[in-house]
Structures are given as structure tokens and as C-alpha cells.
């Protein structure tokens, strides 16, 4: 048995722009145990539901995180609409899907860039982020904002999108797909990338279930818990989850690459099939007494939203369980037995979003 | 979406966890809600995309059983609920002893007056 050492990882670390801390217990160069610490920047956003009405909370929710901003407003409004028994127009459902998938594309491209950056593959990092800019430009043109768009509202979406603009979005999707197919090949085939990812941080399907992992972490181990599978609008678009069996860092990476291409197809189909009509319904009054839980497949995995009404305009509780929240135990598991040099890759392949976790 | 919320006693939580694990359920989340004189905890599980949730009413000052022996990942929620709502768990497999969140306000979801009420 080698000498045991504890190496602190974070909360400030070059691979992580946000604060999470891991105590890595090492035996020589092998990690034998990892203990995570979060809570460095807990903001208490859920608590604001006590002093903000349910409409105002939409703005709070989309500020849980910049990257997953749309997904949070989508999940929260879905929960409130469920509680208030509001049926939103079909056009709004399709517009939400288009924006949600665009958000997934920019989130995955951001992550691919960060992964490349952590490997020291800077040209790849820049290509990923350059492609991502096209999505942000679309957001800006439609909503006037690149990150926090305030597009979702209780009852539908805040504004309609013209057919001309939707055609333009479809054109941008074609451009992005072409570039992602080229850039994705680097992640798929480049030796230096494969050396850092293949066979690292393996999670079996059963471990994923036991650890309640979600998103590409689960799907990279062959476990389908993609919420979109049961979502009627996604079903109508012919959605099928992307699964891989390897369960390693490479599988998690390739699930994300393939999901970008899949999102492009979903967006184009949604644009082709989008119904005409209203884009929102008027919503008035207080939220009824009761509760509702709603799930959305965020780019990082299943997001859980729970709201409890008390008969006033304020909610008794607005709860967000973000994907990173529940992927931390899976991270801890993969770290056990890994080499110290692989810790960064393992941490990154769960796509940690500490801003979400510290909502 | 299935909105089934079943009510159970807090003493049944460990047995519930054993049953759900044996049934092949994935744990989705645990959520705390402050009520008059008690915390309401919502345990959610999923199997084949069907979610089922259980509500548990926990009077202030009550210690309840941890589900981390069955669902180790639940340490994330139980420590959160401990730090934010002041609920104590026994037999936790990873207890941060109140140091999971670093906050200026101790158990912000449980006001001082409610704490006293619970103690009474």
C-alpha cells in the first residue's frame, strides 16, 4: 500500500470556472476516495418565491443559470401551467421545443469547447465556440438577448416568430450541422482526444441507475431516462434517445456530439410542422392550492421542477432539482480508482454546472 | 404527466426506500417544504419514465431515517434538507454535519418562531 495523500481540487481550478471542491484521497497516483463540497455560492433563489409572484418567478428561474436559462424557464412555466391547469397553444409548444433544442446545441458546443480547452487543444476549443456563436446570434435576432431571453412565459411564449425567421433558423441549422459533422470527427477520431477519454471513468448501466445519474452521463452508459421520450411534442417529431454502451468519458462525449446533430433534425422538423395560431393564452388570477411536478430534459439531463400553490399569487414552494445536483454522486463514483491525471476529464464529462447546483 | 402524490408516515421512509430499490426505481429527488409546525418532504422515484412521489409530514424537531443506505446519492438531498430546513437524518452514509451549504443564515427555511413552536 502506497502513501496516502489528500490533494484538494478546487474550488478554484483552471478546468472549472465555477466553485466546486473535491478532497481527493490518493494512494500514489490513484484516487481511492473523493469527497465533494459544494455550497460556496448558494444564492437561495428558490426562497424568492415567498416574495415574488409566480410571473416574476419566471424571471428568477431563468437566472438560475445562463447556459440552461431557457430550460429552467421552460420547466418552471410547465410546472405552473400544470398547477393552474393551463393548456398552452400548440404553436407555443413547438416554439418552446425549437428554443430548447437550440439551447441544447449551444450548451453542448460550449461543453465540447471546454473539454478541448482542458486538454490543451485550443484550436478545437475555438472552433466549438465559434460554431456556438451562430446559435447565440439567432437568439439575439429573435429575442434581443443572447443568453437570458425571457422567451417563455406562463401561458406560452412571449412573442411569435415569423415564418421568414424560422426559415432562417433552419438555414443556420444546416450550417451548424455541416460544421459539427466536421468538428465532431476530431472528437471521434483524434488520437490525443481518444487517449484522454476512451476507457476512462467507466460507469455501468446498473451503477447509473443506482446513483440516479441523468442526461448524457446516463445515456452514455445505455440507460434511457430522457424525459423527451414521453413528451407529446417530441413524440410527434419522432424523437428517439441517443444511447451508447461503453459508459466511459468517450461515450458521454459522443452522446453530446450526436445530440447536436439530432437537435438540428428536431428543429428542422419542428419548423416544418409548426402549427399556425396563437402563441400564448391569457393567464390571470392566483395559483390554486395544490402542487405539481414537471420534468424537462435539460442539456445536462433531467431537470425537476416542483411548485406548490397556496391560493395567492405567491407560491409556497418553487423547487428546482438541476441535473448537476444529482450527477455529483456519479462523479464521485467514477473518481474512485482513477489516475490523478484523469480527474479533470472525469469532472468535465458530467458537464458540471455549479451555477445550477447553487441555485 | 403522472402526478401521483401518496402520503406516508415518516417512520415508513426507510422501508419505502427498500421497496423502491427492490422494485428497480431510480430516485429522482427529495424536496422540502416548510408548513405550519412541520416540514413536508416529497420523495420522488421513477421507473420506465413513470414518476411516483411520496409526501411525508415531519414535525419540527423530529429525526427521520436516511435513505442513503439504499440510495447513496440521496446524500445530496438529505444534507441540503438538513442545512436549509433543519431536518435531522439518522444512519446517513455521508453526513456533512451542517457544512453542505455555506450560508450566512442558518436553516433559512425554518424561522426561529417556528423552531420554538416545534420544540414546544
Interface residues (C-beta under 8 A of the other chain):
Chain A: X35 X37 X38 X39 X40 X42 X44 X47 X82 X209 X210 X211 X212 X225 X227 X229 X230 X291 X292 X293 X294 X295 X302 X304 X306 X308 X316 X317 X319 X321 X325 X326 X328 X329 X330
Chain B: X1 X3 X5 X24 X26 X27 X28 X29 X31 X33 X42 X44 X46 X49 X51 X53 X71 X72 X73 X75 X76 X83 X94 X96 X99 X100 X101 X102 X103 X108 X109
